[in-house]
Each structure stands twice: as C-alpha cells, then as structure tokens.
C-alpha cells in the first residue's frame, strides 16, 4: 500500500467521508484521528464503514472524546446531550459488535516517525512514555470490566501528570491529554475551559504543541479535536479538525515529506434567522 492519509474529525458525516475517500489515490490507507461519531447525521453509517474498512486492513481509527462519550452512553454512565446523534447506534441490531470494535481501538499510534493522537500529548512525555501510557488506557478499555474504567474516566483533575499517579487519577490524566487537551502550561498543567483559537489561551498557557521543550517535538504529530483553530500545517505538527460537522471541510493529509492535502466540503448547516 503506497499511500497513507490521516483524516480529521468525521463526527458522523458519512457522505463527506465517502466523497473524500473517493478523492484519495487508489489503494490508500487511512488513519482517522478520532471523533468518528456524533453531531453529524449518520453516526451509525460512519461507524459501520470504518469498522468494515479496518477489518479488511484499509483503515485504523483513534478514539476521540465523542467516541468515548458513545461508550459511556452505551454503558448508561452518561446521558444524552442536546446535540448528540448517537441513538441510531444505540438502537442498531449490531450495536454490541460496533461498541466492542470501538473500545478495541487505540488512543495513540506511532509508526516510527509520526505520532497520531486525537487531542494532544503532554510536553513531558517522551515518545516511549507516550505509547506506554496509551497502552495502559487501551488495556483498561479492552478488559471485560471496562465499564469500571468509564465510570471513573470523567473529571478535570488532576490537571497535570506526575509519574507517581495511580489508579483512576492516573488513567484520567492520560485520557484527558489524549482526547481533551488544547492548552497546556510550561509546567504541564492542562486547561479544559478555553475551547476557542490561540487567542483564547489563558495566561501562561500555550497550545500544547507550542510548549517549550516538548519531548515529542522531533516527531511529526497528527491530531484533530480543535475545530476552532482549524487547519494547522507545520513541519512537525498537523492539525486536521477543519470543522466538517460545522460547515467547514473534511481534510485528509498524506503521511510523508510531501504532505499532500485533500479536502471536501463539510456538512451544510441551515441556520434560521
């Protein structure tokens, strides 16, 4: 397989995903950087497509915060939110197969040169530690009693990582970094309040990828999650959430030095005045 493309947040926009995949070179593999479902019109169709493609070896998908929300709703840990579009999955005859497939997806991937996450990676984490910590979360999600992990997953504390964290606090910091973080301080403290672009950074906070001396800065990191920031295209950082579900674009970026970008228009939003 000659071509690999990372794709930003799909969020249930299956028609846009189909259109984008048709624009990719033949025999391309895709890596979706999370938020596969929710808020778009066809979360069920999106999940079925991605599961089928992954099982035939053409796709891998990383978990985002909306995907974890689906797992929590399936387990009756979280209630429905006003913009949720997950009921079609929760009422589907293949619900159990889809949920089991989803909870076996990774929260981070690394190919030796490129790191793929949904939201970010803490500046103090080396690439080896990043993948070791991702594995801790992945093992928790894949256990038979994974619901106990989901029950303790939500919360904003602790706000920073220390190596002596244990139990639920440890896993919560890891999952918050991988799936929720936007801004981070030089001391590694995460902010979960500010959700707009760079200009909304709290005092002494940076976009996580701009924190000085980030230990993964020599690797190319692909991420999503930050639609209010939009496309980020740098030598070692690529942000791919271009707001498909909000009327922006669905974006794919090739893996490799050429960084070829392919975009298709996102969901058309009709606003009543």
C-alpha positions, 0 to 999 in steps of 0.5 A, a space after each residue: 500500500 503506497 499511500 497513507 492519509 490521516 483524516 480529521 474529525 468525521 463526527 458522523 458525516 458519512 457522505 463527506 467521508 465517502 466523497 473524500 475517500 473517493 478523492 484519495 489515490 487508489 489503494 490508500 490507507 487511512 488513519 482517522 484521528 478520532 471523533 468518528 461519531 456524533 453531531 453529524 447525521 449518520 453516526 451509525 453509517 460512519 461507524 459501520 464503514 470504518 469498522 468494515 474498512 479496518 477489518 479488511 486492513 484499509 483503515 485504523 481509527 483513534 478514539 476521540 472524546 465523542 467516541 468515548 462519550 458513545 461508550 459511556 452512553 452505551 454503558 448508561 454512565 452518561 446521558 444524552 446531550 442536546 446535540 448528540 446523534 448517537 441513538 441510531 447506534 444505540 438502537 442498531 441490531 449490531 450495536 454490541 459488535 460496533 461498541 466492542 470494535 470501538 473500545 478495541 481501538 487505540 488512543 495513540 499510534 506511532 509508526 516510527 516517525 509520526 505520532 497520531 493522537 486525537 487531542 494532544 500529548 503532554 510536553 513531558 512525555 517522551 515518545 516511549 512514555 507516550 505509547 506506554 501510557 496509551 497502552 495502559 488506557 487501551 488495556 483498561 478499555 479492552 478488559 471485560 470490566 471496562 465499564 469500571 474504567 468509564 465510570 471513573 474516566 470523567 473529571 478535570 483533575 488532576 490537571 497535570 501528570 506526575 509519574 507517581 499517579 495511580 489508579 483512576 487519577 492516573 488513567 484520567 490524566 492520560 485520557 484527558 491529554 489524549 482526547 481533551 487537551 488544547 492548552 497546556 502550561 510550561 509546567 504541564 498543567 492542562 486547561 479544559 475551559 478555553 475551547 476557542 483559537 490561540 487567542 483564547 489561551 489563558 495566561 501562561 498557557 500555550 497550545 500544547 504543541 507550542 510548549 517549550 521543550 516538548 519531548 515529542 517535538 522531533 516527531 511529526 504529530 497528527 491530531 484533530 479535536 480543535 475545530 476552532 483553530 482549524 487547519 494547522 500545517 507545520 513541519 512537525 505538527 498537523 492539525 486536521 479538525 477543519 470543522 466538517 460537522 460545522 460547515 467547514 471541510 473534511 481534510 485528509 493529509 498524506 503521511 510523508 515529506 510531501 504532505 499532500 492535502 485533500 479536502 471536501 466540503 463539510 456538512 451544510 448547516 441551515 441556520 434560521 434567522 
